[in-house]
Amino acid sequence: MRYKKGFETKENIIRVAKEMFYEMGYTKSTVQKIADNASIPLGLIPYYFKTKDNIVLEINSKFYLLIHEFVNNRLNVKKNSYLKLYIVTAIYYEIILTDTHNRKFFYEVLRNKSNFRSLSFSVERIYKMIAKEFELEFDQTDIDCLMISEFGARRELLLNYCEGHLDVDLDYLLKKLSSLTGRLFGIPSETIADYHRQYQEFKEAYDYSAIKFLV
């Protein structure tokens, strides 16, 4: 019973935070306001989430996993980690950037370098699988450098897009964001172009509108 109560409280905090993040953005949704709207004492939130960024991390992780499961259950391929990652990445950013509320919240987190890490997802294991599948001799240092490089490039692309400095259509941006990994791995341009085509075919074939970032 105690565990169930704790689970319900945690889920209530997440639900309220998502609604507030969607309506008010990241900055105005203070921990105090989240506690008030969740009808719980302020001191109870750190028991479940040390900081507001930890709430964002939880929301983002669940969102990413939902997309990954959706793609994995429908993409009829076996050993092709990059194709899956390409499609998951494109859908992830498509859902966020096509909704003005999502985009506003995302941008506010994006502006803060430390906070942006709460919007990132662990890809180290996937990167190692990609290196193996493409028969690339990448050691741990190579993987670490690749992750850091992609992290910075992705953030700058998104910042410039959200601030209106990058005048491109969404499909172009999704292609660039999803192809960053392949470019850094040295995967042939023809392969990357084919993966973008497969993402577009996947998008036409399946309805993932039920997957939400915030609400």
Backbone as CSV, one residue per row, in Angstrom:
resi,resn,N_x,N_y,N_z,CA_x,CA_y,CA_z,C_x,C_y,C_z
1,MET,0.829,-1.210,0.000,0.000,0.000,0.000,0.867,1.265,0.000
2,ARG,1.960,1.200,0.821,2.849,2.349,0.896,3.540,2.593,-0.446
3,TYR,3.947,1.494,-1.099,4.599,1.602,-2.406,3.626,2.177,-3.432
4,LYS,2.388,1.689,-3.392,1.372,2.159,-4.336,1.121,3.653,-4.159
5,LYS,1.056,4.085,-2.900,0.829,5.499,-2.614,1.980,6.345,-3.150
6,GLY,3.210,5.847,-2.940,4.382,6.569,-3.422,4.410,6.656,-4.931
7,PHE,4.036,5.564,-5.591,3.988,5.540,-7.055,2.958,6.536,-7.567
8,GLU,1.796,6.559,-6.935,0.731,7.469,-7.353,1.146,8.929,-7.170
9,THR,1.847,9.211,-6.065,2.322,10.576,-5.814,3.328,11.006,-6.878
10,LYS,4.249,10.118,-7.197,5.260,10.418,-8.215,4.607,10.665,-9.569
11,GLU,3.661,9.807,-9.944,2.972,9.964,-11.222,2.144,11.243,-11.253
12,ASN,1.590,11.626,-10.104,0.809,12.860,-10.025,1.705,14.077,-10.233
13,ILE,2.898,14.038,-9.645,3.861,15.129,-9.834,4.222,15.263,-11.313
14,ILE,4.481,14.134,-11.953,4.836,14.145,-13.377,3.685,14.686,-14.217
15,ARG,2.472,14.217,-13.930,1.295,14.651,-14.698,1.095,16.157,-14.579
16,VAL,1.154,16.668,-13.357,0.972,18.100,-13.123,2.093,18.904,-13.775
17,ALA,3.321,18.431,-13.633,4.467,19.130,-14.224,4.336,19.203,-15.740
18,LYS,3.917,18.118,-16.362,3.760,18.104,-17.818,2.725,19.134,-18.262
19,GLU,1.615,19.198,-17.547,0.563,20.157,-17.888,1.065,21.595,-17.728
20,MET,1.806,21.838,-16.637,2.316,23.186,-16.387,3.420,23.560,-17.372
21,PHE,4.303,22.624,-17.650,5.360,22.878,-18.638,4.745,23.228,-19.990
22,TYR,3.659,22.550,-20.326,3.004,22.773,-21.616,2.354,24.154,-21.670
23,GLU,1.688,24.541,-20.595,0.943,25.803,-20.588,1.813,27.008,-20.240
24,MET,2.793,26.819,-19.349,3.553,27.948,-18.819,5.021,27.971,-19.247
25,GLY,5.503,26.858,-19.760,6.918,26.780,-20.095,7.747,26.297,-18.921
26,TYR,9.036,26.170,-19.144,9.940,25.633,-18.122,10.197,26.631,-16.993
27,THR,10.513,27.866,-17.344,10.948,28.859,-16.363,9.860,29.219,-15.357
28,LYS,8.661,29.470,-15.826,7.571,29.895,-14.942,6.995,28.753,-14.109
29,SER,7.267,27.537,-14.497,6.759,26.379,-13.739,7.740,26.053,-12.615
30,THR,7.629,26.788,-11.525,8.535,26.570,-10.395,8.141,25.305,-9.635
31,VAL,9.069,24.799,-8.847,8.793,23.606,-8.041,7.671,23.899,-7.047
32,GLN,7.646,25.125,-6.513,6.586,25.505,-5.582,5.215,25.435,-6.260
33,LYS,5.119,25.950,-7.479,3.846,25.921,-8.202,3.446,24.492,-8.564
34,ILE,4.432,23.667,-8.898,4.134,22.265,-9.201,3.576,21.578,-7.962
35,ALA,4.190,21.838,-6.804,3.715,21.251,-5.546,2.302,21.725,-5.227
36,ASP,2.051,23.020,-5.402,0.719,23.573,-5.120,-0.338,22.935,-6.013
37,ASN,-0.053,22.817,-7.295,-1.019,22.239,-8.229,-1.189,20.738,-8.052
38,ALA,-0.169,20.099,-7.507,-0.262,18.662,-7.235,-0.865,18.396,-5.861
39,SER,-1.138,19.475,-5.125,-1.728,19.393,-3.775,-0.877,18.553,-2.823
40,ILE,0.419,18.818,-2.847,1.343,18.133,-1.941,2.289,19.163,-1.332
41,PRO,2.875,18.867,-0.160,3.832,19.798,0.448,5.076,19.951,-0.432
42,LEU,5.641,21.143,-0.457,6.839,21.397,-1.252,7.969,20.447,-0.874
43,GLY,8.095,20.159,0.416,9.171,19.299,0.896,9.080,17.861,0.438
44,LEU,7.940,17.479,-0.124,7.775,16.097,-0.572,8.376,15.865,-1.959
45,ILE,8.446,16.890,-2.777,8.950,16.718,-4.148,10.401,16.224,-4.197
46,PRO,11.331,16.775,-3.366,12.715,16.276,-3.417,12.850,14.794,-3.065
47,TYR,11.858,14.233,-2.400,11.881,12.800,-2.100,11.809,11.991,-3.398
48,TYR,11.096,12.522,-4.384,10.933,11.841,-5.678,11.856,12.412,-6.755
49,PHE,12.039,13.722,-6.723,12.865,14.391,-7.732,13.746,15.428,-7.046
50,LYS,15.061,15.242,-7.143,15.998,16.126,-6.457,15.884,17.559,-6.959
51,THR,15.699,17.722,-8.270,15.574,19.050,-8.868,14.473,19.038,-9.927
52,LYS,14.120,20.214,-10.399,13.140,20.312,-11.480,13.663,19.631,-12.737
53,ASP,14.968,19.708,-12.952,15.559,19.054,-14.122,15.389,17.541,-14.078
54,ASN,15.336,16.983,-12.872,15.108,15.542,-12.757,13.695,15.161,-13.200
55,ILE,12.750,16.081,-13.006,11.387,15.849,-13.505,11.409,15.858,-15.031
56,VAL,12.129,16.826,-15.598,12.261,16.907,-17.058,12.907,15.642,-17.600
57,LEU,13.940,15.171,-16.925,14.639,13.958,-17.349,13.698,12.757,-17.368
58,GLU,12.871,12.647,-16.337,11.906,11.540,-16.263,10.897,11.622,-17.406
59,ILE,10.373,12.818,-17.650,9.404,13.020,-18.728,10.025,12.676,-20.078
60,ASN,11.226,13.177,-20.303,11.890,12.969,-21.585,12.251,11.507,-21.807
61,SER,12.716,10.847,-20.759,13.102,9.436,-20.877,11.912,8.569,-21.259
62,LYS,10.779,8.815,-20.616,9.570,8.045,-20.924,9.092,8.329,-22.345
63,PHE,9.174,9.581,-22.740,8.769,9.980,-24.091,9.634,9.281,-25.135
64,TYR,10.937,9.307,-24.922,11.867,8.674,-25.861,11.630,7.168,-25.942
65,LEU,11.418,6.543,-24.790,11.197,5.090,-24.770,9.913,4.701,-25.487
66,LEU,8.882,5.535,-25.359,7.623,5.276,-26.068,7.848,5.265,-27.578
67,ILE,8.609,6.233,-28.062,8.908,6.299,-29.499,9.748,5.107,-29.915
68,HIS,10.749,4.780,-29.121,11.639,3.656,-29.443,10.858,2.349,-29.526
69,GLU,9.966,2.121,-28.570,9.155,0.898,-28.576,8.219,0.872,-29.777
70,PHE,7.636,2.024,-30.096,6.730,2.119,-31.237,7.457,1.742,-32.524
71,VAL,8.635,2.309,-32.717,9.416,2.036,-33.930,9.916,0.598,-33.941
72,ASN,10.448,0.155,-32.829,11.024,-1.190,-32.741,9.991,-2.278,-33.009
73,ASN,8.750,-2.030,-32.593,7.689,-3.028,-32.778,7.141,-3.067,-34.200
74,ARG,7.477,-2.067,-34.997,6.918,-1.987,-36.352,7.966,-2.036,-37.467
75,LEU,9.192,-1.748,-37.129,10.248,-1.754,-38.139,10.782,-3.170,-38.301
76,ASN,10.552,-3.733,-39.457,10.897,-5.138,-39.687,12.349,-5.299,-40.154
77,VAL,13.264,-4.934,-39.254,14.693,-5.126,-39.530,15.343,-5.688,-38.271
78,LYS,16.447,-6.373,-38.453,17.132,-6.944,-37.297,18.351,-6.101,-36.927
79,LYS,19.486,-6.418,-37.493,20.715,-5.736,-37.098,20.917,-4.439,-37.881
80,ASN,20.176,-3.423,-37.490,20.352,-2.111,-38.105,20.022,-1.037,-37.065
81,SER,20.937,-0.872,-36.129,20.725,0.052,-35.016,20.619,1.501,-35.479
82,TYR,21.382,1.876,-36.515,21.344,3.270,-36.953,20.035,3.617,-37.649
83,LEU,19.482,2.699,-38.425,18.191,2.968,-39.065,17.125,3.222,-38.003
84,LYS,17.115,2.380,-36.963,16.149,2.575,-35.871,16.381,3.915,-35.191
85,LEU,17.659,4.214,-34.897,17.980,5.478,-34.235,17.592,6.664,-35.111
86,TYR,17.814,6.554,-36.415,17.478,7.629,-37.349,15.980,7.933,-37.281
87,ILE,15.162,6.900,-37.372,13.709,7.085,-37.371,13.219,7.584,-36.016
88,VAL,13.741,7.015,-34.936,13.352,7.445,-33.588,13.715,8.915,-33.375
89,THR,14.911,9.304,-33.782,15.363,10.690,-33.621,14.482,11.655,-34.407
90,ALA,14.157,11.299,-35.639,13.320,12.161,-36.478,11.927,12.335,-35.874
91,ILE,11.336,11.242,-35.404,10.001,11.318,-34.795,10.046,12.118,-33.495
92,TYR,11.078,11.895,-32.709,11.264,12.596,-31.428,11.218,14.114,-31.639
93,TYR,12.030,14.607,-32.557,12.078,16.049,-32.790,10.860,16.548,-33.559
94,GLU,10.295,15.719,-34.393,9.083,16.113,-35.121,7.949,16.411,-34.150
95,ILE,7.733,15.517,-33.183,6.653,15.702,-32.210,6.877,16.963,-31.381
96,ILE,8.106,17.201,-30.984,8.421,18.374,-30.164,8.282,19.675,-30.954
97,LEU,8.826,19.710,-32.140,8.929,20.969,-32.884,7.670,21.372,-33.640
98,THR,6.734,20.445,-33.826,5.502,20.784,-34.546,4.418,21.337,-33.624
99,ASP,4.658,21.347,-32.330,3.706,21.901,-31.363,4.344,23.138,-30.724
100,THR,3.673,24.280,-30.801,4.271,25.529,-30.315,4.559,25.499,-28.815
101,HIS,3.697,24.845,-28.037,3.911,24.752,-26.587,5.114,23.866,-26.280
102,ASN,5.181,22.733,-26.953,6.337,21.847,-26.786,7.628,22.578,-27.143
103,ARG,7.586,23.277,-28.267,8.777,23.963,-28.766,9.232,25.058,-27.808
104,LYS,8.293,25.802,-27.224,8.633,26.865,-26.268,9.320,26.274,-25.037
105,PHE,8.729,25.220,-24.492,9.320,24.561,-23.330,10.705,24.019,-23.667
106,PHE,10.793,23.343,-24.799,12.046,22.734,-25.243,13.135,23.792,-25.398
107,TYR,12.777,24.918,-25.974,13.745,25.999,-26.190,14.250,26.565,-24.868
108,GLU,13.352,26.727,-23.901,13.757,27.266,-22.606,14.765,26.350,-21.917
109,VAL,14.570,25.060,-22.041,15.525,24.106,-21.473,16.814,24.127,-22.291
110,LEU,16.652,24.242,-23.588,17.779,24.222,-24.525,18.771,25.353,-24.267
111,ARG,18.256,26.519,-23.871,19.115,27.691,-23.670,20.131,27.487,-22.550
112,ASN,19.780,26.669,-21.575,20.680,26.410,-20.458,21.470,25.143,-20.731
113,LYS,22.775,25.260,-20.856,23.605,24.117,-21.232,23.467,22.952,-20.269
114,SER,23.415,23.248,-18.962,23.308,22.161,-17.992,21.932,21.519,-18.051
115,ASN,20.895,22.364,-18.191,19.539,21.829,-18.269,19.334,20.988,-19.512
116,PHE,20.018,21.333,-20.609,19.818,20.612,-21.862,20.159,19.140,-21.721
117,ARG,21.051,18.815,-20.800,21.408,17.410,-20.613,20.210,16.593,-20.135
118,SER,19.236,17.266,-19.536,18.038,16.543,-19.112,17.153,16.201,-20.305
119,LEU,17.444,16.777,-21.469,16.705,16.453,-22.687,17.463,15.466,-23.571
120,SER,18.666,15.115,-23.152,19.445,14.157,-23.938,19.102,12.741,-23.501
121,PHE,19.471,11.788,-24.299,19.216,10.402,-23.940,20.478,9.588,-24.171
122,SER,20.641,8.556,-23.368,21.859,7.757,-23.439,21.889,6.948,-24.729
123,VAL,22.928,7.154,-25.503,23.046,6.442,-26.778,24.354,5.663,-26.878
124,GLU,25.091,5.612,-25.782,26.401,4.956,-25.822,26.303,3.512,-26.306
125,ARG,25.358,2.764,-25.758,25.200,1.357,-26.158,24.829,1.254,-27.634
126,ILE,23.946,2.142,-28.095,23.534,2.136,-29.502,24.718,2.470,-30.406
127,TYR,25.528,3.441,-29.990,26.690,3.826,-30.792,27.668,2.667,-30.942
128,LYS,27.851,1.910,-29.880,28.749,0.754,-29.943,28.199,-0.310,-30.892
129,MET,26.878,-0.454,-30.908,26.249,-1.405,-31.820,26.400,-0.942,-33.269
130,ILE,26.251,0.360,-33.494,26.420,0.906,-34.848,27.842,0.654,-35.342
131,ALA,28.819,0.923,-34.480,30.222,0.707,-34.851,30.468,-0.758,-35.209
132,LYS,29.858,-1.649,-34.446,30.024,-3.085,-34.702,29.359,-3.493,-36.014
133,GLU,28.138,-3.008,-36.241,27.387,-3.382,-37.443,28.031,-2.843,-38.720
134,PHE,28.665,-1.680,-38.632,29.332,-1.106,-39.804,30.821,-1.466,-39.846
135,GLU,31.218,-2.360,-38.930,32.601,-2.868,-38.864,33.615,-1.732,-38.756
136,LEU,33.339,-0.832,-37.808,34.223,0.303,-37.562,35.016,0.060,-36.281
137,GLU,36.298,0.322,-36.330,37.153,0.089,-35.166,37.169,1.336,-34.279
138,PHE,36.086,1.497,-33.520,35.953,2.634,-32.615,36.178,2.147,-31.189
139,ASP,37.117,2.785,-30.471,37.289,2.437,-29.060,36.442,3.381,-28.206
140,GLN,36.537,3.252,-26.883,35.700,4.049,-25.991,35.955,5.543,-26.150
141,THR,37.208,5.913,-26.364,37.529,7.333,-26.554,36.861,7.877,-27.812
142,ASP,36.863,7.080,-28.872,36.198,7.488,-30.116,34.705,7.711,-29.876
143,ILE,34.085,6.773,-29.155,32.647,6.870,-28.862,32.361,8.104,-28.018
144,ASP,33.192,8.344,-27.002,33.005,9.511,-26.136,33.108,10.809,-26.937
145,CYS,34.115,10.903,-27.798,34.298,12.109,-28.619,33.121,12.310,-29.569
146,LEU,32.628,11.224,-30.119,31.499,11.290,-31.045,30.249,11.799,-30.331
147,MET,29.990,11.276,-29.119,28.807,11.692,-28.362,28.877,13.173,-28.007
148,ILE,30.056,13.634,-27.576,30.225,15.042,-27.221,30.041,15.938,-28.449
149,SER,30.609,15.528,-29.568,30.503,16.303,-30.810,29.055,16.412,-31.268
150,GLU,28.347,15.294,-31.234,26.956,15.310,-31.678,26.095,16.136,-30.737
151,PHE,26.358,16.008,-29.437,25.610,16.764,-28.431,25.690,18.263,-28.721
152,GLY,26.906,18.762,-28.968,27.088,20.186,-29.230,26.488,20.626,-30.548
153,ALA,26.677,19.828,-31.583,26.147,20.179,-32.906,24.621,20.203,-32.896
154,ARG,24.022,19.213,-32.241,22.566,19.141,-32.182,21.987,20.348,-31.442
155,ARG,22.619,20.710,-30.333,22.137,21.847,-29.552,22.200,23.141,-30.364
156,GLU,23.300,23.361,-31.074,23.447,24.587,-31.860,22.449,24.640,-33.014
157,LEU,22.224,23.522,-33.667,21.232,23.466,-34.742,19.848,23.828,-34.212
158,LEU,19.484,23.242,-33.085,18.158,23.458,-32.515,17.992,24.885,-31.998
159,LEU,19.023,25.408,-31.354,18.964,26.788,-30.866,18.757,27.765,-32.013
160,ASN,19.535,27.621,-33.061,19.429,28.522,-34.203,18.087,28.391,-34.904
161,TYR,17.546,27.186,-34.940,16.232,26.973,-35.552,15.144,27.634,-34.704
162,CYS,15.161,27.384,-33.401,14.132,27.928,-32.511,14.190,29.450,-32.429
163,GLU,15.377,30.021,-32.584,15.534,31.474,-32.511,15.315,32.160,-33.860
164,GLY,15.028,31.364,-34.885,14.735,31.926,-36.195,15.951,32.291,-37.020
165,HIS,17.135,31.851,-36.586,18.358,32.162,-37.334,18.640,31.150,-38.436
166,LEU,17.949,30.033,-38.379,18.137,28.981,-39.378,16.833,28.828,-40.149
167,ASP,16.786,29.419,-41.324,15.552,29.463,-42.113,15.455,28.239,-43.026
168,VAL,15.043,27.123,-42.433,14.884,25.879,-43.189,13.545,25.258,-42.812
169,ASP,13.017,24.392,-43.688,11.771,23.723,-43.333,12.066,22.579,-42.366
170,LEU,11.015,22.091,-41.722,11.186,21.097,-40.664,11.799,19.802,-41.176
171,ASP,11.380,19.351,-42.350,11.914,18.092,-42.872,13.420,18.186,-43.085
172,TYR,13.880,19.336,-43.541,15.326,19.542,-43.735,16.050,19.450,-42.393
173,LEU,15.475,20.102,-41.369,16.092,20.078,-40.043,16.123,18.666,-39.470
174,LEU,15.009,17.946,-39.601,14.951,16.571,-39.096,15.998,15.701,-39.774
175,LYS,16.187,15.934,-41.053,17.193,15.174,-41.806,18.588,15.459,-41.269
176,LYS,18.874,16.724,-40.989,20.196,17.092,-40.477,20.417,16.552,-39.066
177,LEU,19.393,16.653,-38.212,19.515,16.161,-36.838,19.720,14.651,-36.799
178,SER,18.969,13.948,-37.628,19.036,12.487,-37.627,20.289,11.958,-38.309
179,SER,20.847,12.744,-39.221,22.023,12.282,-39.963,23.341,12.618,-39.281
180,LEU,23.287,13.398,-38.197,24.515,13.775,-37.495,25.328,12.552,-37.086
181,THR,24.646,11.568,-36.519,25.332,10.353,-36.075,26.050,9.683,-37.234
182,GLY,25.337,9.514,-38.341,25.915,8.862,-39.508,27.105,9.615,-40.064
183,ARG,27.005,10.940,-40.094,28.113,11.754,-40.606,29.355,11.564,-39.738
184,LEU,29.161,11.572,-38.427,30.294,11.440,-37.519,30.903,10.042,-37.564
185,PHE,30.074,9.051,-37.862,30.570,7.681,-37.992,31.217,7.436,-39.358
186,GLY,30.987,8.364,-40.297,31.524,8.178,-41.638,30.698,7.238,-42.487
187,ILE,29.419,7.108,-42.158,28.516,6.262,-42.938,28.246,6.940,-44.284
188,PRO,28.258,6.189,-45.387,28.076,6.775,-46.724,26.809,7.623,-46.849
189,SER,26.915,8.708,-47.604,25.780,9.616,-47.808,24.587,8.903,-48.427
190,GLU,24.854,7.939,-49.312,23.772,7.195,-49.961,22.957,6.407,-48.935
191,THR,23.639,5.846,-47.956,22.962,5.082,-46.900,22.104,6.004,-46.052
192,ILE,22.653,7.158,-45.692,21.914,8.121,-44.876,20.680,8.620,-45.624
193,ALA,20.821,8.897,-46.915,19.688,9.349,-47.732,18.611,8.270,-47.797
194,ASP,19.031,7.017,-47.886,18.084,5.905,-47.920,17.340,5.791,-46.597
195,TYR,18.034,6.030,-45.495,17.392,5.963,-44.179,16.363,7.078,-44.015
196,HIS,16.650,8.247,-44.591,15.668,9.331,-44.511,14.430,8.969,-45.327
197,ARG,14.641,8.351,-46.450,13.508,7.894,-47.264,12.679,6.873,-46.479
198,GLN,13.341,5.975,-45.774,12.624,4.968,-44.988,11.877,5.601,-43.812
199,TYR,12.448,6.660,-43.237,11.732,7.397,-42.189,10.443,7.987,-42.752
200,GLN,10.517,8.600,-43.929,9.333,9.199,-44.543,8.277,8.143,-44.865
201,GLU,8.717,6.977,-45.302,7.787,5.875,-45.573,7.150,5.382,-44.277
202,PHE,7.945,5.310,-43.221,7.441,4.892,-41.914,6.397,5.892,-41.422
203,LYS,6.682,7.165,-41.602,5.774,8.231,-41.182,4.431,8.134,-41.895
204,GLU,4.463,7.776,-43.170,3.232,7.636,-43.941,2.463,6.372,-43.569
205,ALA,3.180,5.342,-43.167,2.557,4.038,-42.908,1.940,3.920,-41.519
206,TYR,2.471,4.650,-40.542,2.029,4.471,-39.157,1.616,5.793,-38.517
207,ASP,0.578,5.697,-37.691,0.061,6.869,-36.982,0.590,6.864,-35.548
208,TYR,1.444,7.798,-35.224,1.986,7.878,-33.863,1.528,9.166,-33.164
209,SER,0.398,9.695,-33.612,-0.119,10.942,-33.042,-0.519,10.803,-31.573
210,ALA,-0.704,9.573,-31.103,-1.080,9.355,-29.702,0.109,9.538,-28.760
211,ILE,1.316,9.533,-29.314,2.512,9.718,-28.485,2.705,11.214,-28.237
212,LYS,2.700,11.599,-26.971,2.815,13.013,-26.608,4.096,13.276,-25.824
213,PHE,4.665,14.453,-26.045,5.829,14.869,-25.267,5.381,15.371,-23.896
214,LEU,4.475,16.340,-23.894,3.949,16.863,-22.636,2.476,16.486,-22.479
215,VAL,1.610,17.116,-23.277,0.180,16.744,-23.231,-0.357,16.669,-24.658
